[in-house]
Every structure is written in C-alpha cells, then in structure tokens.
Amino acid sequence: MTANVGNHYDVIVIGAGISSLATLKCLLEAGLTAVVIERTDGVGGLWTFRENDYGVMRFTHM
Ligand SMILES: Cc1cc2nc3c(=O)[nH]c(=O)nc-3n(C[C@H](O)[C@H](O)[C@H](O)COP(=O)(O)OP(=O)(O)OC[C@H]3O[C@@H](n4cnc5c(N)ncnc54)[C@H](O)[C@@H]3O)c2cc1C
C-alpha cells in the first residue's frame, strides 16, 4: 500500500490490520478523509494467511 505523498488527509492510519480497517470505516463514515499506511504488501494484519508464520495458518480452526 502506498501513500499519496503531497495529498492532505484528516487522519493517517498506521497499519492495515483489522483494527485499522475498522477505524478507517468509521473515519470515512464520519466524513473524514484518511489514508492507511501498511508496511507489508497485504491487508488484514494477523488475519492474513501465512504458511509458516504467526497468524492465520493452515491449521487454524474457526
Ligand atoms: C487465529 C487467531 C485467532 C484469534 N482469536 C482471537 C480471539 O478470539 N479474541 C481476541 O480478542 N483476539 C483474537 N486474536 C487476536 C486478534 O486477531 C488480534 O488482536 C487482532 O487481529 C489485532 O488486530 P490489529 O489490527 O490491532 O493488529 P494486527 O493484526 O497485528 O495488524 C497490525 C498491522 O499494522 C502493520 N504495521 C505494524 N507496524 C507498522 C508500521 N510501523 N508501519 C506500517 N504498518 C505497520 C502490520 O504489518 C499489520 O498489518 C486472534 C488472532 C489470530 C491470528
């Protein structure tokens, strides 16, 4: 995910985990402009599937 450098936002949200995505939804619903900056190339944080790393793994039961 990339930020639009030079643009103006009311809020910058760091990370694209589930908490940030819920925050982003609330911000947009409140009429604010916001951008999410994520250090990885995916969204979902711990809930992103990873084959051999902490988070949602193949053996996770829901
Ligand atoms: C299988 C599983 C089951 C779970 N069950 C429960 C449960 O029953 N009850 C419960 O309360 N919790 C549970 N959890 C924990 C819960 O999912 C986590 O607490 C929650 O996902 C955390 O969300 P988060 O958005 O705060 O953080 P994360 O999911 O960790 O996301 C943070 C994001 O921020 C990014 N980031 C971090 N630092 C930076 C930076 N400096 N710049 C840019 N990006 C950055 C990360 O890359 C990541 O994408 C469970 C987790 C898993 C994996």
The ligand as a Gaussian input file, in Angstrom:
#p B3LYP/6-31G(d) Opt

LIG

0 1
 C       -6.059000     -17.321000      14.677000
 C       -6.288000     -16.118000      15.557000
 C       -7.328000     -16.142000      16.469000
 C       -7.551000     -15.046000      17.317000
 N       -8.585000     -15.083000      18.179000
 C       -8.841000     -14.030000      18.944000
 C       -9.937000     -14.019000      19.830000
 O      -10.687000     -15.000000      19.929000
 N      -10.162000     -12.916000      20.598000
 C       -9.356000     -11.824000      20.527000
 O       -9.602000     -10.837000      21.228000
 N       -8.307000     -11.808000      19.690000
 C       -8.028000     -12.867000      18.918000
 N       -6.964000     -12.850000      18.081000
 C       -6.122000     -11.701000      18.100000
 C       -6.706000     -10.646000      17.207000
 O       -6.913000     -11.179000      15.919000
 C       -5.710000      -9.582000      17.135000
 O       -5.627000      -8.988000      18.401000
 C       -6.111000      -8.536000      16.105000
 O       -6.120000      -9.130000      14.823000
 C       -5.147000      -7.430000      16.153000
 O       -5.504000      -6.539000      15.139000
 P       -4.699000      -5.249000      14.929000
 O       -5.256000      -4.590000      13.701000
 O       -4.680000      -4.449000      16.175000
 O       -3.195000      -5.706000      14.726000
 P       -2.545000      -6.604000      13.582000
 O       -3.473000      -7.621000      13.058000
 O       -1.247000      -7.053000      14.172000
 O       -2.254000      -5.571000      12.411000
 C       -1.277000      -4.564000      12.540000
 C       -0.878000      -4.135000      11.135000
 O       -0.042000      -2.996000      11.235000
 C        1.079000      -3.165000      10.396000
 N        2.140000      -2.365000      10.967000
 C        2.737000      -2.532000      12.172000
 N        3.644000      -1.575000      12.369000
 C        3.613000      -0.787000      11.271000
 C        4.335000       0.372000      10.898000
 N        5.270000       0.913000      11.704000
 N        4.055000       0.952000       9.707000
 C        3.120000       0.422000       8.886000
 N        2.398000      -0.697000       9.185000
 C        2.659000      -1.277000      10.378000
 C        1.339000      -4.653000      10.410000
 O        2.081000      -5.068000       9.288000
 C       -0.081000      -5.209000      10.393000
 O       -0.595000      -5.365000       9.089000
 C       -6.719000     -13.915000      17.231000
 C       -5.681000     -13.894000      16.273000
 C       -5.472000     -14.973000      15.459000
 C       -4.372000     -14.918000      14.440000

